[in-house]
């Protein structure tokens, strides 16, 4: 982000990152130290960096707002960011198509460390081998929060999510057949993921929110 800001001379703005930050793949101390350094640069340029969770993030960093600095915040699902007179609803989460592989790889790494150091305890192992997958990664549909926004006359103008409603691109699974064969429950869970985001869209439409734009990441491709 700091390289991007310098290259394009970006300042005085809010940048919302639509998930897959990579929070959780290393020690919390290392992660926080890195963001403290980044925060100093962002303060100089008056850039505010908002992070919402993807499927490749430890959800606790967002639920507990473990990054809560002056110019960088990891925010919980359904946080509303106000920019000028517009409201941006942010909802993270997604389903890892490679979750079986990630779980297997994690166990292999732990076995390797135990082979290298037979006397290492499970608690000590947790401090040097970090998860590659989190089971609470899925998108959660929470109508109670949406109803609270409506009841409090908070109009949602923009939505930023990690994944996307099911009517958005891509609408098929042609490029993930390998993972679908490897993980029998994956296809249904992907449909639930996209369906939950469609429920959010439908709710906002039905309750007359002036929704103008929806942005998402996750799919490793560009499409408008």
Backbone as CSV, one residue per row, in Angstrom:
resi,resn,N_x,N_y,N_z,CA_x,CA_y,CA_z,C_x,C_y,C_z
1,UNK,0.835,-1.198,0.000,0.000,0.000,0.000,0.873,1.252,0.000
2,UNK,1.948,1.250,0.795,2.815,2.426,0.837,3.514,2.639,-0.500
3,UNK,3.924,1.552,-1.163,4.516,1.677,-2.498,3.511,2.266,-3.481
4,UNK,2.264,1.788,-3.385,1.196,2.290,-4.260,0.979,3.781,-4.038
5,UNK,0.954,4.178,-2.764,0.727,5.584,-2.435,1.839,6.460,-2.991
6,UNK,3.072,5.977,-2.887,4.199,6.771,-3.383,4.228,6.827,-4.909
7,UNK,3.968,5.666,-5.548,4.041,5.618,-7.019,2.999,6.513,-7.667
8,UNK,1.793,6.525,-7.115,0.709,7.291,-7.730,0.430,8.611,-7.001
9,UNK,1.291,8.927,-6.035,1.155,10.173,-5.289,-0.242,10.288,-4.676
10,UNK,-0.657,9.221,-3.986,-1.966,9.188,-3.340,-1.856,9.779,-1.939
11,UNK,-2.814,10.630,-1.579,-2.880,11.134,-0.212,-4.311,11.561,0.088
12,UNK,-4.559,11.894,1.353,-5.866,12.414,1.788,-7.025,11.534,1.307
13,UNK,-6.981,10.250,1.646,-8.030,9.354,1.155,-8.233,8.184,2.111
14,UNK,-9.254,7.404,1.805,-9.534,6.153,2.509,-9.394,5.023,1.506
15,UNK,-8.607,4.015,1.846,-8.451,2.817,1.013,-9.052,1.637,1.758
16,UNK,-10.002,0.970,1.128,-10.623,-0.223,1.725,-10.114,-1.453,0.981
17,UNK,-9.483,-2.363,1.704,-8.945,-3.587,1.113,-9.961,-4.708,1.297
18,UNK,-10.359,-5.321,0.183,-11.465,-6.282,0.191,-11.013,-7.704,0.549
19,UNK,-10.222,-7.827,1.602,-9.907,-9.153,2.134,-8.632,-9.769,1.619
20,UNK,-8.299,-10.930,2.211,-7.047,-11.660,1.950,-5.841,-10.791,2.231
21,UNK,-5.799,-10.280,3.455,-4.670,-9.478,3.915,-3.497,-10.393,4.270
22,UNK,-3.832,-11.618,4.706,-2.809,-12.553,5.173,-2.563,-12.448,6.661
23,UNK,-3.547,-11.931,7.412,-3.378,-11.795,8.855,-3.580,-13.151,9.532
24,UNK,-2.523,-13.653,10.157,-2.612,-14.929,10.858,-1.590,-15.951,10.427
25,UNK,-0.885,-15.670,9.324,0.099,-16.619,8.813,1.455,-16.512,9.513
26,UNK,1.578,-15.557,10.425,2.816,-15.408,11.198,2.452,-14.878,12.575
27,UNK,3.439,-14.656,13.408,3.164,-14.250,14.784,2.470,-12.894,14.839
28,UNK,1.653,-12.731,15.859,0.932,-11.474,16.033,1.902,-10.318,16.232
29,UNK,2.997,-10.558,16.925,3.999,-9.515,17.154,4.578,-9.023,15.825
30,UNK,4.922,-9.965,14.948,5.479,-9.595,13.642,4.487,-8.788,12.825
31,UNK,3.236,-9.229,12.840,2.194,-8.547,12.070,1.980,-7.128,12.593
32,UNK,1.849,-6.977,13.905,1.583,-5.656,14.473,2.762,-4.714,14.263
33,UNK,3.978,-5.227,14.388,5.150,-4.378,14.145,5.159,-3.837,12.715
34,UNK,4.798,-4.696,11.757,4.769,-4.266,10.363,3.741,-3.146,10.165
35,UNK,2.564,-3.313,10.769,1.519,-2.319,10.559,1.782,-1.029,11.320
36,UNK,2.505,-1.106,12.430,2.933,0.128,13.096,3.834,0.941,12.165
37,UNK,4.730,0.247,11.460,5.629,0.952,10.531,4.840,1.553,9.366
38,UNK,3.924,0.782,8.820,3.103,1.286,7.715,2.255,2.470,8.174
39,UNK,1.740,2.389,9.395,0.871,3.437,9.910,1.582,4.795,9.934
40,UNK,2.857,4.794,10.267,3.625,6.039,10.301,3.657,6.709,8.934
41,UNK,3.839,5.896,7.901,3.874,6.438,6.535,2.494,6.972,6.130
42,UNK,1.452,6.217,6.484,0.104,6.633,6.123,-0.311,7.909,6.847
43,UNK,0.160,8.074,8.074,-0.137,9.315,8.798,0.400,10.523,8.049
44,UNK,1.603,10.380,7.497,2.220,11.493,6.778,1.409,11.891,5.546
45,UNK,0.755,10.912,4.926,0.005,11.179,3.704,-1.508,11.315,3.959
46,UNK,-1.893,11.225,5.224,-3.318,11.264,5.576,-4.123,10.233,4.785
47,UNK,-3.612,9.007,4.764,-4.318,7.881,4.144,-4.832,6.977,5.257
48,UNK,-6.103,6.633,5.185,-6.695,5.705,6.151,-6.932,4.364,5.453
49,UNK,-6.378,3.315,6.034,-6.435,1.975,5.444,-7.406,1.120,6.246
50,UNK,-8.461,0.660,5.583,-9.496,-0.160,6.213,-9.368,-1.588,5.680
51,UNK,-9.228,-2.548,6.579,-9.020,-3.945,6.201,-10.230,-4.774,6.593
52,UNK,-10.839,-5.461,5.621,-11.879,-6.421,5.967,-11.387,-7.824,5.627
53,UNK,-11.926,-8.809,6.280,-11.353,-10.157,6.219,-11.705,-10.890,4.931
54,UNK,-10.736,-11.662,4.453,-10.988,-12.609,3.373,-10.971,-14.017,3.937
55,UNK,-10.984,-15.004,3.063,-10.909,-16.384,3.551,-9.496,-16.749,3.986
56,UNK,-8.491,-15.974,3.546,-7.112,-16.225,3.960,-6.694,-15.248,5.053
57,UNK,-7.550,-15.110,6.049,-7.276,-14.261,7.203,-7.832,-14.921,8.459
58,UNK,-7.163,-14.698,9.567,-7.649,-15.145,10.868,-8.738,-14.175,11.317
59,UNK,-9.954,-14.683,11.461,-11.115,-13.837,11.752,-10.958,-13.053,13.050
60,UNK,-10.181,-13.577,13.992,-10.044,-12.899,15.277,-9.396,-11.522,15.136
61,UNK,-8.555,-11.340,14.115,-7.932,-10.032,13.909,-8.973,-8.953,13.617
62,UNK,-10.097,-9.366,13.063,-11.145,-8.422,12.669,-12.217,-8.324,13.756
63,UNK,-12.656,-9.464,14.292,-13.649,-9.443,15.368,-13.143,-8.646,16.562
64,UNK,-11.849,-8.797,16.867,-11.262,-8.124,18.032,-10.544,-6.830,17.668
65,UNK,-10.579,-6.465,16.395,-9.883,-5.267,15.900,-8.458,-5.201,16.448
66,UNK,-7.700,-6.270,16.224,-6.337,-6.335,16.740,-5.432,-5.267,16.122
67,UNK,-5.767,-4.850,14.908,-5.074,-3.696,14.318,-6.028,-2.509,14.439
68,UNK,-5.706,-1.628,15.364,-6.591,-0.489,15.629,-5.716,0.738,15.860
69,UNK,-5.075,1.176,14.795,-4.140,2.287,14.841,-4.815,3.549,14.318
70,UNK,-4.113,4.649,14.363,-4.721,5.911,13.942,-5.181,5.866,12.492
71,UNK,-4.400,5.173,11.610,-4.695,5.189,10.176,-4.890,3.808,9.571
72,UNK,-4.859,2.767,10.381,-5.111,1.405,9.885,-6.016,0.678,10.875
73,UNK,-7.088,0.091,10.353,-7.998,-0.652,11.215,-8.459,-1.935,10.520
74,UNK,-8.408,-3.058,11.262,-8.997,-4.311,10.788,-10.395,-4.394,11.401
75,UNK,-11.404,-4.330,10.566,-12.769,-4.079,11.049,-13.622,-5.345,11.057
76,UNK,-14.575,-5.442,12.004,-15.509,-6.577,12.022,-16.483,-6.515,10.841
77,UNK,-17.056,-7.671,10.523,-18.115,-7.730,9.503,-19.253,-6.778,9.863
78,UNK,-19.834,-6.186,8.844,-20.990,-5.294,8.935,-20.637,-3.928,9.532
79,UNK,-19.355,-3.605,9.536,-18.964,-2.242,9.899,-19.381,-1.297,8.776
80,UNK,-19.884,-0.131,9.143,-20.230,0.907,8.164,-19.213,2.038,8.278
81,UNK,-18.534,2.321,7.167,-17.570,3.411,7.099,-18.248,4.604,6.426
82,UNK,-18.212,5.759,7.075,-18.803,6.952,6.501,-17.724,7.777,5.810
83,UNK,-17.908,8.015,4.540,-16.964,8.802,3.741,-17.740,10.000,3.183
84,UNK,-17.446,11.183,3.699,-18.243,12.341,3.310,-19.675,12.133,3.776
85,UNK,-20.605,12.175,2.826,-22.008,11.948,3.172,-22.494,10.578,2.708
86,UNK,-21.536,9.667,2.397,-21.892,8.333,1.909,-21.491,7.270,2.921
87,UNK,-22.264,6.191,2.965,-22.008,5.082,3.874,-21.587,3.833,3.104
88,UNK,-20.507,3.215,3.578,-19.965,2.015,2.946,-20.106,0.850,3.915
89,UNK,-20.886,-0.142,3.532,-21.046,-1.354,4.338,-19.962,-2.361,3.960
90,UNK,-19.244,-2.874,4.953,-18.131,-3.795,4.706,-18.429,-5.150,5.342
91,UNK,-18.414,-6.194,4.515,-18.698,-7.552,5.001,-17.642,-8.502,4.458
92,UNK,-16.875,-9.115,5.338,-15.806,-10.007,4.919,-16.235,-11.462,4.875
93,UNK,-15.260,-12.307,4.593,-15.485,-13.751,4.602,-15.590,-14.359,3.226
94,UNK,-15.285,-15.634,3.169,-15.350,-16.398,1.928,-14.963,-17.840,2.221
95,UNK,-15.063,-18.678,1.213,-14.758,-20.097,1.366,-13.506,-20.442,0.569
96,UNK,-12.528,-21.058,1.221,-11.276,-21.422,0.553,-11.477,-22.676,-0.290
97,UNK,-11.279,-22.544,-1.597,-11.453,-23.719,-2.455,-10.346,-24.741,-2.209
98,UNK,-9.216,-24.289,-1.667,-8.080,-25.180,-1.429,-7.945,-25.568,0.044
99,UNK,-9.052,-25.545,0.774,-8.988,-25.746,2.221,-8.476,-27.126,2.607
100,UNK,-8.833,-28.165,1.851,-8.359,-29.516,2.155,-6.845,-29.573,2.041
101,UNK,-6.328,-28.996,0.974,-4.877,-28.949,0.775,-4.196,-28.170,1.896
102,UNK,-4.778,-27.056,2.297,-4.191,-26.236,3.346,-4.168,-26.968,4.688
103,UNK,-5.237,-27.677,5.005,-5.277,-28.433,6.251,-4.250,-29.565,6.237
104,UNK,-4.147,-30.251,5.113,-3.169,-31.337,5.001,-1.747,-30.808,5.120
105,UNK,-1.472,-29.684,4.458,-0.134,-29.093,4.496,0.241,-28.654,5.907
106,UNK,-0.718,-28.116,6.629,-0.495,-27.676,8.013,-0.095,-28.854,8.894
107,UNK,-0.797,-29.972,8.731,-0.469,-31.163,9.526,0.909,-31.714,9.148
108,UNK,1.238,-31.646,7.869,2.557,-32.122,7.418,3.682,-31.288,8.027
109,UNK,3.468,-29.979,8.080,4.486,-29.092,8.650,4.665,-29.384,10.135
110,UNK,3.568,-29.599,10.842,3.665,-29.909,12.271,4.410,-31.220,12.504
111,UNK,4.132,-32.228,11.671,4.827,-33.520,11.794,6.326,-33.356,11.541
112,UNK,6.670,-32.507,10.575,8.074,-32.276,10.265,8.805,-31.661,11.459
113,UNK,8.181,-30.683,12.092,8.809,-30.053,13.256,8.940,-31.040,14.414
114,UNK,7.934,-31.878,14.588,7.999,-32.866,15.668,9.084,-33.907,15.399
115,UNK,9.295,-34.195,14.136,10.364,-35.130,13.781,11.728,-34.504,14.046
116,UNK,11.854,-33.199,13.761,13.115,-32.504,13.986,13.389,-32.330,15.478
117,UNK,12.340,-32.027,16.238,12.472,-31.828,17.688,11.428,-32.674,18.416
118,UNK,11.747,-33.950,18.663,10.767,-34.888,19.253,10.193,-34.426,20.588
119,UNK,10.927,-33.607,21.332,10.471,-33.204,22.668,9.651,-31.914,22.654
120,UNK,9.426,-31.350,21.483,8.684,-30.091,21.423,7.240,-30.302,21.869
121,UNK,6.721,-29.402,22.678,5.346,-29.506,23.166,4.380,-28.881,22.161
122,UNK,3.097,-29.234,22.291,2.085,-28.676,21.387,1.985,-27.156,21.545
123,UNK,2.135,-26.677,22.795,2.062,-25.230,23.016,3.224,-24.517,22.337
124,UNK,4.410,-25.095,22.421,5.574,-24.494,21.771,5.434,-24.531,20.262
125,UNK,4.817,-25.592,19.770,4.631,-25.745,18.327,3.735,-24.646,17.764
126,UNK,2.744,-24.235,18.549,1.819,-23.193,18.112,2.522,-21.857,17.879
127,UNK,3.660,-21.671,18.533,4.387,-20.405,18.424,5.312,-20.339,17.216
128,UNK,5.482,-21.470,16.527,6.370,-21.461,15.364,5.693,-21.984,14.096
129,UNK,4.557,-22.672,14.236,3.811,-23.159,13.075,2.420,-22.534,13.116
130,UNK,2.117,-21.700,12.137,0.864,-20.958,12.153,-0.133,-21.556,11.162
131,UNK,-1.429,-21.456,11.460,-2.454,-22.073,10.606,-2.397,-21.580,9.162
132,UNK,-2.823,-22.443,8.267,-2.970,-22.075,6.854,-4.447,-21.957,6.477
133,UNK,-5.327,-22.279,7.443,-6.771,-22.291,7.165,-7.516,-22.065,8.480
134,UNK,-8.639,-21.340,8.397,-9.484,-21.095,9.570,-10.910,-21.530,9.254
135,UNK,-11.470,-22.349,10.127,-12.781,-22.950,9.872,-13.948,-21.993,9.961
136,UNK,-13.737,-20.784,10.490,-14.828,-19.803,10.600,-14.725,-18.734,9.508
137,UNK,-14.207,-19.134,8.360,-13.937,-18.188,7.267,-15.181,-17.743,6.502
138,UNK,-16.283,-18.462,6.630,-17.434,-18.262,5.748,-18.094,-16.890,5.915
139,UNK,-18.789,-16.473,4.881,-19.625,-15.268,4.941,-20.831,-15.552,5.827
140,UNK,-21.136,-14.606,6.703,-22.282,-14.758,7.610,-23.352,-13.740,7.221
141,UNK,-24.578,-14.224,7.031,-25.691,-13.318,6.756,-26.339,-12.938,8.081
142,UNK,-26.324,-11.659,8.419,-26.871,-11.191,9.692,-27.938,-10.136,9.432
143,UNK,-29.167,-10.592,9.352,-30.262,-9.673,9.036,-30.542,-8.727,10.194
144,UNK,-30.221,-9.154,11.423,-30.461,-8.275,12.571,-29.661,-6.981,12.454
145,UNK,-28.404,-7.091,12.017,-27.590,-5.885,11.852,-28.132,-5.028,10.717
146,UNK,-28.518,-5.655,9.618,-29.085,-4.897,8.507,-30.361,-4.182,8.932
147,UNK,-31.185,-4.859,9.731,-32.421,-4.249,10.222,-32.114,-3.065,11.128
148,UNK,-31.049,-3.212,11.941,-30.645,-2.108,12.817,-30.223,-0.884,12.008
149,UNK,-29.504,-1.112,10.893,-29.118,0.009,10.025,-30.359,0.711,9.481
150,UNK,-31.319,-0.086,9.028,-32.554,0.478,8.479,-33.325,1.236,9.544
151,UNK,-33.448,0.637,10.740,-34.204,1.265,11.828,-33.582,2.582,12.260
152,UNK,-32.250,2.667,12.148,-31.551,3.888,12.562,-31.313,4.848,11.400
153,UNK,-31.986,4.577,10.272,-31.952,5.447,9.100,-30.533,5.648,8.570
154,UNK,-29.737,4.572,8.636,-28.399,4.593,8.052,-28.507,4.010,6.653
155,UNK,-28.440,4.874,5.664,-28.621,4.449,4.283,-27.302,3.907,3.725
156,UNK,-27.313,2.694,3.201,-26.114,2.087,2.628,-26.010,2.480,1.155
157,UNK,-24.936,3.167,0.800,-24.722,3.630,-0.579,-23.740,2.758,-1.347
158,UNK,-22.778,2.180,-0.626,-21.765,1.316,-1.244,-21.570,0.087,-0.369
159,UNK,-21.211,-1.025,-1.008,-20.886,-2.249,-0.279,-19.533,-2.747,-0.751
160,UNK,-18.685,-3.136,0.195,-17.416,-3.786,-0.126,-17.410,-5.140,0.567
161,UNK,-17.195,-6.195,-0.204,-17.150,-7.557,0.346,-15.933,-8.276,-0.213
162,UNK,-15.628,-9.427,0.366,-14.534,-10.229,-0.191,-15.046,-11.035,-1.379
163,UNK,-16.078,-11.817,-1.152,-16.717,-12.557,-2.240,-17.845,-11.705,-2.828
164,UNK,-18.727,-12.312,-3.638,-19.731,-11.526,-4.361,-21.077,-12.241,-4.401
165,UNK,-22.158,-11.489,-4.606,-23.472,-12.111,-4.823,-23.444,-13.082,-5.998
166,UNK,-24.387,-14.011,-6.026,-24.322,-15.088,-7.027,-24.640,-14.639,-8.453
167,UNK,-25.207,-13.440,-8.622,-25.487,-12.961,-9.976,-24.311,-12.177,-10.557
168,UNK,-23.253,-12.010,-9.759,-22.067,-11.285,-10.225,-21.056,-12.249,-10.846
169,UNK,-20.123,-11.692,-11.583,-19.056,-12.465,-12.199,-18.077,-12.943,-11.131
170,UNK,-17.579,-14.173,-11.207,-17.918,-15.245,-12.166,-19.154,-16.019,-11.702
171,UNK,-19.888,-16.529,-12.659,-21.140,-17.225,-12.353,-21.055,-18.734,-12.558
172,UNK,-19.876,-19.248,-12.819,-19.726,-20.702,-12.957,-18.459,-21.141,-12.217
173,UNK,-18.224,-22.435,-12.193,-17.099,-23.006,-11.450,-16.176,-23.790,-12.387
174,UNK,-16.095,-23.353,-13.636,-15.345,-24.128,-14.633,-13.859,-24.232,-14.324
175,UNK,-13.326,-23.258,-13.594,-11.881,-23.263,-13.345,-11.483,-23.895,-12.006
176,UNK,-12.446,-24.484,-11.291,-12.110,-25.072,-9.985,-12.544,-26.543,-9.888
177,UNK,-12.647,-27.214,-11.028,-13.094,-28.615,-11.014,-12.192,-29.496,-10.164
178,UNK,-10.886,-29.230,-10.186,-9.953,-30.037,-9.396,-10.300,-29.975,-7.913
179,UNK,-10.561,-28.769,-7.423,-10.863,-28.605,-6.001,-12.224,-29.188,-5.655
180,UNK,-13.173,-29.111,-6.568,-14.501,-29.689,-6.323,-14.430,-31.213,-6.194
181,UNK,-13.567,-31.838,-6.998,-13.401,-33.297,-6.903,-12.706,-33.681,-5.598
182,UNK,-11.810,-32.831,-5.151,-11.037,-33.117,-3.938,-11.861,-32.924,-2.674
183,UNK,-12.857,-32.050,-2.733,-13.617,-31.637,-1.544,-15.110,-31.761,-1.850
184,UNK,-15.750,-32.890,-1.499,-17.138,-33.155,-1.888,-18.144,-32.125,-1.374
185,UNK,-17.864,-31.471,-0.262,-18.810,-30.507,0.312,-18.598,-29.083,-0.195
186,UNK,-17.568,-28.895,-0.997,-17.173,-27.544,-1.380,-18.227,-26.829,-2.225
187,UNK,-18.780,-27.511,-3.222,-19.701,-26.843,-4.148,-20.898,-26.251,-3.419
188,UNK,-21.482,-27.023,-2.505,-22.638,-26.526,-1.749,-22.251,-25.314,-0.910
189,UNK,-21.087,-25.365,-0.291,-20.675,-24.265,0.580,-20.353,-23.001,-0.221
190,UNK,-19.844,-23.180,-1.443,-19.628,-22.017,-2.309,-20.962,-21.380,-2.702
191,UNK,-21.960,-22.222,-2.961,-23.289,-21.694,-3.296,-23.893,-20.941,-2.110
192,UNK,-23.670,-21.455,-0.900,-24.168,-20.785,0.302,-23.475,-19.439,0.482
193,UNK,-22.162,-19.433,0.255,-21.378,-18.186,0.366,-21.940,-17.099,-0.541
194,UNK,-22.096,-17.430,-1.819,-22.586,-16.432,-2.777,-24.047,-16.079,-2.467
195,UNK,-24.806,-17.071,-2.032,-26.210,-16.846,-1.705,-26.391,-15.901,-0.532
196,UNK,-25.514,-15.994,0.473,-25.611,-15.101,1.623,-25.367,-13.651,1.223
197,UNK,-24.459,-13.442,0.284,-24.214,-12.078,-0.185,-25.367,-11.568,-1.037
198,UNK,-25.999,-12.462,-1.776,-27.199,-12.073,-2.524,-28.315,-11.671,-1.574
199,UNK,-28.411,-12.362,-0.430,-29.407,-11.989,0.583,-29.176,-10.568,1.083
200,UNK,-27.900,-10.204,1.267,-27.599,-8.837,1.685,-28.052,-7.850,0.619
201,UNK,-27.736,-8.137,-0.649,-28.154,-7.271,-1.750,-29.674,-7.136,-1.781
202,UNK,-30.375,-8.268,-1.688,-31.838,-8.246,-1.752,-32.429,-7.444,-0.594
203,UNK,-31.839,-7.615,0.586,-32.344,-6.864,1.741,-32.208,-5.363,1.498
204,UNK,-31.042,-4.935,1.046,-30.813,-3.507,0.827,-31.752,-2.948,-0.246
205,UNK,-32.000,-3.736,-1.281,-32.927,-3.299,-2.326,-34.350,-3.215,-1.793
206,UNK,-34.768,-4.238,-1.091,-36.151,-4.297,-0.596,-36.440,-3.200,0.424
207,UNK,-35.404,-2.776,1.150,-35.606,-1.758,2.187,-35.162,-0.369,1.722
208,UNK,-35.078,-0.206,0.396,-34.928,1.105,-0.238,-33.633,1.841,0.113
209,UNK,-32.569,1.085,0.368,-31.270,1.729,0.518,-30.810,2.211,-0.860
210,UNK,-30.187,3.367,-0.919,-29.750,3.933,-2.198,-28.385,3.358,-2.577
211,UNK,-28.391,2.079,-2.901,-27.156,1.359,-3.221,-26.690,1.724,-4.630
212,UNK,-25.433,2.234,-4.719,-24.918,2.699,-6.000,-23.843,1.776,-6.573
213,UNK,-22.968,1.275,-5.728,-21.861,0.438,-6.202,-21.573,-0.684,-5.210
214,UNK,-21.060,-1.793,-5.745,-20.641,-2.934,-4.928,-19.287,-3.392,-5.459
215,UNK,-18.289,-3.457,-4.581,-16.941,-3.881,-4.981,-16.557,-5.143,-4.209
216,UNK,-15.811,-6.029,-4.869,-15.389,-7.272,-4.213,-14.061,-7.736,-4.789
217,UNK,-13.428,-8.674,-4.085,-12.132,-9.214,-4.535,-12.246,-10.723,-4.758
218,UNK,-11.386,-11.513,-4.142,-11.483,-12.965,-4.004,-11.192,-13.782,-5.251
219,UNK,-11.606,-13.348,-6.430,-11.616,-14.228,-7.580,-10.360,-14.127,-8.474
220,UNK,-9.412,-13.284,-8.107,-8.124,-13.210,-8.801,-8.279,-12.843,-10.281
221,UNK,-9.250,-11.981,-10.567,-9.462,-11.524,-11.943,-10.222,-10.215,-11.918
222,UNK,-10.170,-9.474,-12.999,-10.849,-8.189,-13.079,-12.125,-8.306,-13.915
223,UNK,-13.154,-7.624,-13.462,-14.410,-7.599,-14.228,-15.248,-6.436,-13.716
224,UNK,-15.908,-5.730,-14.608,-16.821,-4.653,-14.232,-18.228,-4.983,-14.699
